[in-house]
Amino acid sequence: MIRRVAQGPIVHPSSVLPHATNHQISPDRAIPGKLVILMATSVLTSEQCAAVVMETIPPVMHFIRSEMRRHGAPGLSMPQFRALGFLNREPGASLSAVAEHLGVTLPTASTIADRLVRHGFVERATDPEERRRITLTLTPLGAQVLQDARQATRAKLAAMLEGVSAEQLGTIVDGVTVLGEAVRKKGACRT
């Protein structure tokens, strides 16, 4: 059974974990307002896990996106931040690679890149080996804006995790690490 503890509506078990039932987990281990999994056995199926991930990740990402926007350069959109993050990991990436990463058309990616170039966050260049290929690279200013927003967001998230036990923090890290590895292994990660 999945339920919300202390606040918010009860989530019907069949909506997230159709085959879950009660298990003896102490309610004092629950974090108020968070989803708690109470299972009859220690076996959790991949479908049940996927359901919990899909219920949990969107609000976490919403928080991260909101904080990144709040601490970034004024007027910088989330797709622009995502483009900066991608170029930070993939310096000299093509405009096509940025479009693929963002899940947008080439003209939309070009508009995003144009705005980043105008703000001085990205440099655009023609690939010397392939004249039709445009490459994009972060400028020092773009790297600084990205780093500042990430640091401020990380600090806010860390403050939210204050009071969570070391064991629970380890569980969070283990869980997101395993999830990230599983996604990367399947080649589906577009961060």
NORNOR-V94366 format. One record per backbone hydrogen bond with DSSP energy under -1.0 kcal/mol. CO is the residue of the C=O (numbers start at 1). NH is the residue of the N-H. Records with the same first field share a line. If there is no record, write none. Layout:
CO=NH / NH
//
This chain:
1=38
3=36
5=33
12=15
13=16 / 17
17=20
23=25
26=29
27=30
31=34
36=3
45=49
46=50
47=51
48=52
49=53
50=54
51=55
52=56
53=57
56=60
57=61
58=62
59=63
60=64
61=65
62=66
63=67
64=68
65=69
66=70
67=71
73=76
77=81
78=82
79=83
80=84
81=85
82=86
83=87
84=88
85=89
86=90
90=93
93=136
94=98
95=99
96=100
97=101
98=102
99=103 / 104
105=109
106=110
107=111
108=112
109=113
110=114
111=115
112=116
113=117
114=118
115=119
116=121 / 122
117=120
121=139
123=137
125=135
130=133
133=127
134=95
135=125
136=92
137=123
139=143
140=144
141=145
142=146
143=147
144=148
145=149
146=150
147=151
148=152
149=153
150=154
151=155
152=156
153=157
154=158
155=159
156=160
157=161
161=164
165=169
166=170
167=171
168=172
169=173
170=174
171=175
172=176
173=177
174=178
175=179
176=180
177=181
178=182
179=183
180=184
181=185
182=186
183=188
184=187
//
